[in-house]
Amino acid sequence: MSEDRRKSSSKARPKSRGEEALARFHEEGNLSGYDAKNLLRLWPYVRPHRAYVFGSVGLLLCASALALLRPLVMRSGLDGIGKDPDAIMRAGFLLTGLIVLEQAIAFPQMYLMQAGGARAMNDLRLAVFKFLHTRSLAFFDRTPVGRLVTRVTNDVDAIGEMFASGALNAIGDLVRLAVIVGVLLSLNWQMSLIAFVSVPPILLMVNWTRRRIREAFREVRTKTARMNAYVNEQVNGMALVQAYAREDAGAREFDVINSAYRDANNRSIVLDATMDASIEMVSSLCIASVLWAAGVQNASEHVTFGTLFAFVAYIEMFFLPIRDLSARYTLLQSAMTGAERVFELFDNQEEDAPARPRAANLSGAEPPADSPALELDHVSFGYKPEILALRDVSLRVRRGEKVALVGATGAGKSTIASLLLRLYEVQEGTVRAFGRDVREYARDELRARFAVVPQDVFLFPGSVASNIAAGDVSPDMERVKRALERVGALDLFERRDGGLSAKVSERGSNFSAGERQLIAFARALYKDPEVLVLDEATANIDSDTEARLQRAVEKILEGRTSLVIAHRLSTIRAADRILVFHKGRLVEEGRHEELLAKGGIYARLHALQFAKEEESRSIRPPAATESAAPPSAE
């Protein structure tokens, strides 16, 4: 239903606030970072699994406490040398027990954190996927598929990495750091100051790196989305790429995109490595300064060897959580960049169009039974506001009436079907279905009353039966058979290997165009809708399949409200009424014979198409069966 959309082009005009927000979303990088806000927005997805996270944090605090006891145990053993012969042995056994217990806690702690994160990301990924189903087609017209795929996969994975890599263990690092500060002050406050002097340079380094690394991760996500979009285009257009020998050109274009992705990753790696190396350098200098101070000031007269050992161990432990915090900060920046992009997608509410309260029938009564099945009342619409696909169109389709829409490409035919189904929202005028404004229906409720047989049929992976019963968890095989029987195709599909359970490959590539079209007709009949829309439904099929369908179409449409969009005028001669569109306007209507007699646009279209068919028949080579036939007895 996109022929009219393809005819639109854009012109410069002022953007609305909603369009500016959408443009920022498409910029793939102009996202403002509010880490606390994004973490709060993640909480609804983590909350159902909070037992995992809280359990993990509790075990983490226990493990941190055990780790902090190790230097004290070592101090007691070293200070006992020469005084208590068993001191070092007791310290060794106690230290072994602490390490074993600490490692025993580490496994369930990390498991609980990763399990909770995986479940939360499952919920978030499902929410993004469901959200995409609520967007109108206008959203997908403006957004490359690869970018949306990146949201569901890479960006959510980046958030999940925050749990998988233990970034949330930063809580334990902060607690450990606070305890170590207290212990260092209690051991020797003068030497502690040497360690604390190193903190401001580290903070300056982190602050310098913060903005740069966030921008680097944004760029990585941007390049990832661009790469996904390009690969998606190339795979979908592979037949054309190979037909025009564009493999080398495509490889060169991909190399440019891939190199940009590599360079963006390299910048993030350099920043991460710079921060890590800087902290390591400060840590080493700090330890050297403490040892120097102990020697110069004859600290050994005031501090035992065990205390000095414990002090140096605590200094190392002091910088360990700082190093871990810097590494986890990098992961957090990557995760928050992913969260920015996911929530920026959720913030795009411009496409939301929930059902409106009813303007009429406030008592809740249904519209009169004799109200038109379908109605457009002074409707104007454009895929881009400055270029209208429909101009002040008014029409009515009675219940049970078979109406055909004809006209040149871009005349507005498919747009009418799109508006009736609320694939796009009407801009001016009113579109009604069964006596009610279509905007008063929930989209699912409205579309349940329609079935569409498109020109380009999409088949889902599965079986023939599951594709015909699309929307049902398990197909009703009797209904599937009846639907195929009514389109005269039951024998055709039962002869295939596997019958109605035959597997359907991706996009139905193991079926011919005609077979896919037959499945689409059967799918519509299985649904048994009130309104059937045939959108160029016989345009891409062979003559044998068309003949098979033409015999069944009359039975399919009998007694059912139907809208038939067709280029081939021979397929709609039996319509109750034909509506002729030209440049977005309804210019003629009537039966086939009446429109021919008028000598207007329909008559010209008919004459032109008839002439082309005659020309095609005159140059067609004789069929092989005819040329090989023996001469008649006459």
N, C-alpha and C positions, 0 to 999 in steps of 0.2 A: 504494500500500500504506500509506496514511496515515489511513484512516478511524478507526482506534482511537486514533492519536496525537492527532487533533483532539478527542477526547473527554476528554483529560487536562487537569487544571488544577493549579496549583501551590499549595503551602502553605509557611508559614515553617518552616524547619528548619535545624540547624547545617550549615555547608558543609564538605566535605572539603578537604584542601589542594589537590587537583587542581582542584576546582571554584573555589576561590579564585583559582588561577592563571588559569583560563579567564575568570573574572569580570574580572580585571585586564586581560586581553586585550580584553574587550568594552568596557571603560571608555574605550578609544580615547585615552588620554592619560596614564594613570598608569604611564608607562614610565620606568624609570631609565636614565640615559645613561652608558654606559661606552664612550667613543670608541675607545680602544685595543682593547678587547675586540671591538667591532663591526668595526673594521678588520681584526683578525686573522681574524674569521669570514668576512670577504669574500675573504681570500686564496685559499682553495681554488677560488673561481670565477675569480680573476685569474691564478692560477698557470699554467694551460695556455696563457695568452697573455702570459706574463711577458716574452717577447722584445720585444713591442711596447712594454711599459712601460719596461723597462730601456733599450731603444734610445732612447726618447723622453727619459728622464732624462739619458742620456749626451749627447745633442744639446743638451739644456737647459743643462747645465753648460758646454758649449763656447760657446753663445750668451751666457751670463752672463759668461764670461771676456772675450769680445770686447767686450761692453758696458762692462766695467770699464776697458778700455784706452783708451776714447775720451777721457776727461778728461786722461789723461797725454799723449796725442798732441796735444791742444789746448794743453796747457801748454808743450810743447816748441816749438810754432809761435809762441805768443805771446811766450815768453821770447826767441825769436830775432829779434824785430822790432828793427831798428836795428843788429843785430849780424851776422845771416846773412840776406841778401836772399832766399834760396831756402827758408828755414825754413818760412814760412807756406804756401808752395806744396806742399812735401813733406808737411806736416801735413795739408793739404787732400786730397791724393791718398790718403794713408794712411787718413785718416778715412773717405773715400768707400769705399775697399776694405773697411774694417771693417764699415761699415753694410750694404754689399751682401752680404757674407759672412754677417753676422748674420741678415739677412732671408731669405737662401737657406736657412739652417738652420732658421728659424722654421717654415716650411711642413711639412717632413717631421717636425719635432718634434711639432707639434700633431696632424698626421695620425696618427702612430703612437700617441699618447696616446688620441685619440678612437677609433681603430680597436680598440685593445686594450680600452678601456672598453666599447665597443658589444658586442664578443664576450663579455666577462665578464658583462655585463648580460643578454645573450641566454641564457647558461647559468643565471644566477640566476632569470630569469623562467621558464624551463623547469622549474627545480627547484621553484619555488613551485607551478606548474601541476600537476606530477606529485604533489607533496605533497598537494594538495587531493583528488586521486583516491584517496589512501590513507585519507581520513577516513571514518568511518562516518556514516550518515544523522543520527545524534544530533547530530553537530557542526553540520551544516547546518540542523538544526531550530532551533539556538540562535543562529546567526550570520546576519545579513542578507547577502544576496547582494552588495549594493553595497559593503560593507566588504571582502569578499574580492576583488572586482574592483579596488578601490583598491590592495590589496596587489600584485596582478599588474601593474598599470599605473602609477598615480601614484607609489607608493612606490619601485618599482624605477627609474622614470624619475628620481626625485630623487637616487638613488644614482648613476645614469648621468651626471647633470649634473655631478657631481664630476669626471668625466673630460672631458666635453664642454667645460666652461667653464675647464678648466685649473687646477682647484683643487689638483691634485697638483703643479703647478708651484711650490707653496710650498717644495718641497725646494730648488729653485734660488734662491728668494728668501732662504732661510735661509743658504745658502752665500754668496750675494752680500752679504748683510748682514754676515757674519763677515769677509769680505775687505775690505769698505768700512771697517769699524772699524779694521782693521790699517793700511789706507792713510791714513786720516785721522790716526791717531796718528803715523805716520811723517812726514806733511806738517807738522803743527803740533799738538802734543799739548795746548797750552793752549786753543786755539780748539775742539779736539775735545770738550773737557769741556762746552762750551756745548751742543753737539749731544746729548751723552749725558745731560745733565740732563733733557731732554725725554722720555726713555724711561719713567721711573716714572709720570708722569701718563697716558701712553698705556696702560701696562700696567693701571693702575687702571681706565681707561675700558673696556678689553677685558674685564677681569674682571667689571665691573658689567654689561656688556652680555651676557656669555656666557650666564648663566642665563636672563635675560629673553628673549633671542632664541631659545633652545632651546624654552622654553615657548611662545613665539609660533608657532614652526614646528610644534610638536606640535598646537597648536590649529588651525592651518591644515590639517594632515593630518586631524584629527578632523572639521572642517567639510566637507572634501572627501569623506570617507567617508560622512558623513551625506547630502550632496547626491547622491552616486552611488546610495545606497540608496533615496532618495526618488524619483529619476528612474526607477530600475529598477521600483519599485512602480507608478508612474504609467503607464509604458509597458506593463507586463504587464497592468495593469487598465484599459487605455484604453477597452475596450468598455463596461465598467461606469461609468467616469467620464463618458463621453458619454451613456450611457443615462439616468443620473440628473442630467445637466446640472451636473456638479461642476467644470467647467472653471475658473470664476472662483474657487471655493473652493480648488482645487488651485494656481492661480496665486498666490493670497494666501499659502498655506502655503509655496510654493516661494520667494516673495519674502522671507519671514522667514528661511529657511535660507540663501538667497543673500546676504542682507544680513549675516548672521552670518559667512559666509565672507569677504565683502568687508572687514568690520571686523577679522577676524583677520589678513588680509593687510596691512591698513593698519598694524596694530601692528608687524608684522615690518619693513615698509618704513620706518617712523619710526625704529626702533632701528638699522637698517642705515644710514640717512642720518645719524643722530646720530653714529655712530662715524666715518663717513667725513669728515663736516664737522669733527669734533674733531681728527682727525689732520691734516687740511689746515691748520687754524688753528695747531696746534702747529708744523707744518713751516714755515709762513710766519714765525711769531715767531722760530723758531730761526735762519732765514737772516738776518732783520733784526738779530738780536742779534750774529751773527758779523760782519756788515758794520759794525755800530756799534762792536764791540770792536776791529776792525781800524783804524777811524778814530781812536778815542779813545786807543788805546795806540800810535799811530803804527806800526801793524804793517807799514805799507808800507816802513819802513826795514829790516825784517828779512825780509819776504816779498815775492817778486817778484809782478808783476801776473799772470803765468801761473799761479803757484802759488795765488794768491788765487782766480783763476777756477776752477782745478781743484778747490780746496777747496769752493767754493760748489756746483760741479757734483756733487761727491761727497756733499755734504749733501743735495742734492735727490735724488740716487740712494739715499741712506741712507733717506729717508722714502718713496721709491717702493716698495721691497719691503714696508715696514711697511703702507703703504696697500693694496698688493696682498694682503698677508697678512690684513688685516682683511676685505677683500672675499671672499677665498677662505675665510676662517674662517666667514663667513656661509653660503657654499655648503656648507662642510663640516658646519655645524650642520644645514642642511636635509637633506643626504645622510645624516647619522647618525640624524636623526629617522626618515627612511625606513627605514634599516637596522634601527633598534630595532623598528619595527613588523613588518618582514619576519621578523626572527629571533625576535621574540616569537611569531609564528605558528608557526615551526619548533619552538619550545620547547614548544608545546602537544602533548605526547605522550599525553595522557589517552585519546585515541581510538585509539591504536595497539593492535592486537591481532594480532600475528603468529601463525603457526601454532604450536601447542604440541607438544612431543614426545608421541608416542603413549603412551597409558597402558596399552594392551594390544598384543598382537601384536608384542612387542618383537623377534621374529625377523625382522620385515619382511613376514611373510605377509599376504596379503589376507584380509579378513573372510570368513566362510563365504558361499557363494553363496545360501543360503536365508535369510540375515539380512534384516530388513526394509529396504525402500528408504529409508523415512523413519520417524523415531521421535522422539517427545517423551516424556521420562521425568520426571514430577513437575516440570514447568516452571512457574515463575512469572516474570512480567516486567511492568515498567511503564516507560513513556516518561519518567515522573517517579516516583522510587522510592516516594513515598507513595501513589500511585494506580496500582493494578495493572490492566493490560489482560488478562493471563492469570493464572489462579489454579490452581495445582497441576494442570496439564493433562498427561495421559498418553494417548498414542495411537500406533498403528502403522499403516503403510501398506505392504502387501506389494508386491513387484516386479510390475509389470504391472497393478496394481489401479487402478481409477478411483474416486477418493474425492471427494465433494463436501462443502464446508464451508458451512453456512447459519446464519443468525441475524440478529438486528436489527443496525443500524448501531452500531458500537462494541462488538460482542460478542467480538471477538478474532480474527476470521477472517484478515484481512490480516496481522496481527501474526505468525501462525504462519509464513506464507510469508517474511516478513522475517527471522525467526530462522533458518529453514532456509538462507537465502541469506547469512547473516551480515551483513545490512545493519545489524542491531543485535546486540549481544552478550547472550546469555542471562545472567540474574542468579541464578536458582536452578534447579536441576535440570540435565538434560542433553538436548541436541538432537543427534541422530545422523542421518547420511546414509550409506547403503550400509554400515552396520555400524560406522562410525567417528564419533566426536565431531566435529562440524563445526569445532570449534576446532583440531582436528589437521590440517585442510586449510589450505593457503594459499588466500586468498580467490579468486584467479584459478582455481586448480585446482578448487575446489568449484563455482564458478558456471559453469564450462565444462560441467558435467553437467546444468545446468538451462536451460530457456528459459521466459521469462515473457511472457504476452500481457496487458498491463494494460488498465484501463478507459480511461485517458487516454493515448493513444499519442503518443510524441515522435518526430518525424522530423527527421533531420539534413539540412542543406543538401547537395545533391548530386543524384543521380538516383534513380528508383524502384529500379533494380537495386542501387545501392550501399547503399540503405537496407535492402533485403531481405538483402543480404550483409553487414550491419553486423559489423565485426570483421575482415573480409578486405580487404586492400589493394586487390585488384582482384576484382570479383565473377565467379564462375563462372556464365556466362549459362545453361548447360544446367541447373544446379541451381536457379537463379532461376526458370526456366520451369517446372521440375517442381514447385517449391514453390507457385507461383501456380496451376498446374493442379490440384493436390491440394485447394486451397481453392476451386476453381471460379471463379477470377478472372483467368485468363490472357487470355481474350478481352476482358475489361473494360479491362485496362491496355494491351493491344496496340492497341486502338482509339484511344487518346489520341494527340495530336500528340507525336511523338518516341518513342512506344511505351515500352519499358522503360528507355530513356535519357531520358525526359521529366524536366525539371528539377523539383526539389522546393524550394519557397520556404521561408523561415524558419518553422520549426515546422510545416511542411506545410500552410500556410494556403491553398494552391491545390488542396487535396484535401478532399473531404467527409469527415465523421466516419466514414462507412461504409467509404470507400476507405482511410482511414488504418488502420482496424481490420483490413481485409483484408491490408494490407501487414504489419501486426504478426503476423498468423497465418502469413503466408508467411515472415516473418523467423524465426519459431520453427521452422518446418519445415526451412528452409534449414540451420539449426544442427543439426538432427536430434539432440535431446538425449535423455538417459535419462529425465529427468523434465520434464513440461510443466506449468506453472502458468498457469491461466486465472483472472485476477483481474477479475471482472465484465467479461469480455471482450466480451460482447454487450449491455452495458447502454445504450450511447449510439448505437446504430445503427438505421437505418430498417428497416421490416418486410421490404422486398425483400432488403436485404443480410443481414438475420438469417436469412431463409429460405435464402439462398445458403450462409451459413455453417453453418447447422444440418445441411444435407446433407453438408457436408464434415467437420464436427467428429468424427463417429463414426469416420470413416476415419483422421483425424489421431490420435485417442486409442487406436486399436486396437493392442493389444499394448504400450502404453507406460504407464509409471507416470505418473499425472496427478492433479493437485490442482485442483479446480474450485471457485472461490469465487463464489457467486452469490446475488443477491437474488431473481431471477426463478426460482421453483422449477420452472417448466415446463421449464427448460433442463437440469435435473439428474435427471430421473426415471429415466433409464437408468443412473445411477451404480451401481457395485457396492456402495457403502456411502455413507450420508449421515451426516455428523457435525453435530450441532446444538449451537450455542454460545449461551449466555445469560449476560451479565455476566461474561465472561472464563472461564466454566467449560464443560466438555464435559458436557452434560446428557442427550443422547440420541444413539443411533447405530443404524443399521439401513438396510434398503432402503426405498424410497418407500412401498410398500404396508404394510410392517410399522409404519412410523412413523405413518401415517394411522390404522392400527388401534389404536394405543396411545392416541390422543386427547390427546397431550401438546402441547408447545410447537410442534413441527413441524406437527401437525394444525391448530393455531390459526393459525399463519402461513400455511399453505396455504389455509385457509378465508377468511382476511382478504384474501389476494391474489386469490383466485378471485372474491370478491365485488367487489373493485375493478375487475377486468378486465371482469366482467359489466356493471357500472355504466358503465364507459367505452364499451363496445360499444353500450349502449342509448342513449347520448346522442350518439354519433358521427353526423354527417350522412351521408346516402347519397353514395356515390362518384359522380363526374361521369359516369363511363362507364355506371353502372347507371341513373341518372336519365334519360340520353339514349337508353337502349336502346329499340328499338321493341317493342310488345306481341308476345307470342308468338303463334304460329299457333293455339294452343289457345284 
